[in-house]
Amino acid sequence: MNVSMNVRRLIIAVTSGLVLTVALALPASARTPVDPSTLNPAPPESFNAVCYRDGSHITCDLAFSDPDVVEEPSGIICGGTELLVSQTRAVVGKRTYDADGNLLQRHFRESLDGTFRNPDTGLFAFWTQHDTVIHNLAVPGNTATGTEHVSGLITRAWLPDGRTIQIDAGILIADDSTGELVKVSAHHPFVAYFNGDSSALASLCAALD
């Protein structure tokens, strides 16, 4: 099961102050603009990519927001009822390509906020996610290769009175060629839940029952 992608998109769902690959920047006048559509793979148009040749590499700065999600099935079952999830997601980051325009690294920070709601009881919890994702490709230009490193606050869920009921945070590392997690550190109840431990989100379920 592709837990890395499912968890990040479900907690919706995978993406620490913005931590990006930093290099000594050339003066703006020395940068040569690059048409994003010529790159492999090209950043989606919705990413608002601004790309330029920077020394021996091509760098693209990205900033975008996804369409809002409103009360979609979450995949989280509490007492036979599936919770509904809402979310907003904003992303800021960079893509680094080699001199030939083949992608080498995706490095971005994603910020998500939303709610989980039990449609039977009407009770809901707020949640937030702030993580940094670094995907180093093993084969330039092939996004189905390499490793994806996710770190930060994967999910904090809390009630309207401010009481925290579930926290998922730490590091997840996945092999993008197989979709399998190769490292899990710290506390990840959502990962455990989607790996078959139905009790892992007991605190969330109890609060919304």
N, C-alpha and C positions, 0 to 999 in steps of 0.2 A: 504493500500500500504506500502510495506517495504521501507519507505523513507530512514531510516538510511543506509541500505546497498546500495540502489540504488544510493544515492547521493555520497557516498564515492567511489563507483566503477565507477560511470559515470564520476565524476570529474576526473576521471581516467586520477570510479568508476564504504570507504566510502567513515591512516590507518590516538619547545620549548626545545632546548637542550635535550638530551635523559634523560627522567625522568622515571626511572625504580624502581621497588621495591628493596630497598637496605637493606641488613642485614649485620651484622658483619660476614665477610667471614672466613671460616676455612682455615687453611693452605692447599695448594694444596695437600700435601702428606696425609692429613687427610680425603680428600674427597673420597668417594667410587663411582667409575664410575657405571652408570646405562645404560643398553641397551635401547635406545629410543623406540625400537619396542615392549617392554614389557609394555609400558604405555598406559593409557586409557583416551582419544584417543592418539595414537602415533603421534608425530610431523611428517608431511610429510618429506620424505627423502630429498626433495629439500630445506628444511629449514636449513640443515647442523647443526642439533641439537647436542650439547655436554651436556650430562646429568650426574648428580651426586647427591648422597644422601648428604644432607646438614642439619644435625640435624634431626628434625622430619619430614622434607619435602624432596622432590626431586625437583631439579631445573634444567631447561634446558636453556642454552644460545643459541640464534638463530641469524642467519644473512643470508639474501638471497636477491636476486633481481628477479623480475618477467620478463618474456619475454617482449620485447618492444611491444607496441601497435602502429600501424601506420595507421592513417586516417580511423578509424572505426566510424560508426554512433554514435553520442553522445546522441541522444534523445532530443537535444535542437533544436527547430524549430524557425527559424528567417525568417519572411516574406514568409513562405511556403517552405523554404529550410532548410534541416537538416545540422547542422554544423558537420564537421568531427573532431575527436579528436585523437591526438597522445600523448603517454606518456611513461615515464620510471618510475619505482617504485623500491625503495630499502627499506628494513625493517631490523631493529635491535631490539631485545627484549628478553623477558624471558617468560617461562612457569613455573608455580609452581604447583606441584602435592602433594597430601598427601602421607603418608608413604606407603599406599597400591598401589600407582601409579595412582590414579584418579585425573584428572585435577581439580584444584581449581581456577586458575587465568591465563589469557593471558594478558601480559603487553608489549606493543611494540610501537615503533615510526616508522612512515612511512614517506618517503620523495618522492614526485612525481614532475615531471616536464614534460611539454609538450606544445602542441599548440591546439588551436581551429582554424579551417579554413572553410570559406564559399566557397564551390566548385563553386558557380556561379560567385562570384566577384573575387575570388582568394585572398581576404584579409584574414589575419590571426592575431591572438593574442597569445602571450605567456601566460602560466599559471604555477603556482607552488603551492604546497601543502606540509605543514609540520605539522603533528598532532601526538598526543599521544593517544593511545587507551588502555583502561583498561576494561577488561571483567571479572567480578566476577561471577562465576557460582553459581547458587542456589542449584543445584544437582551435586555433584562431578562427573566428567567424562561426563556430559551431556551438550554439548555446546549449546543446544537449550534452556537453562535456564539461569536465572540471568539477570544482567543489563550490558550494554555496554556503557562506557563513552568515548566520543571523544572530545578532546579539542585542540585548537590551530588554525593555519591558514588553513582553509579548502580549500580555493582557492583565489589566487590573480591573476587577468588577466590584462595584459598590452600590449600596442601596441609597435611595433618596435622602435618608438621614445621615449619610456620610460613612456608614459602617462598611469597611472592606470585607468582602465575602470570598474572593478568589483572586490569587495572584499567580501569574505564570511569567517567569523571568529567567534570564540566563543566556546560554549559548546553544545553538543548534547548528550542526554541520551536516550537509547532505551531499551525497554523490549524485551529480546531475545526470550521469549516464544511466543510473538505475532508479533514481528517485528515493533511495534509501538513506535513512539517517545513519551517519557513521560516528557521530558524537553527540551526546546530550549531557549537559551539565547544569547544575542548579535545580530549580523547581519547575516542572513542566506538567501540571495536571491535564492540560488540554491535549498534549502529546499522548499521555497515558490513556486518556479517554478514547481517543481515536485509534489507539492501538489495542482496544478491547477491554480496558478497565472501566466498566460502567460506574464504578463508585468514585472515580477520580474527581468528578465535578459535583459531589454530594452537597458541598456547601452552597453552590450556586442553585442547585435544584431545591434544596430545603428552603432557601430564602424566597423562592418564587412559587412555592407550593401553596 
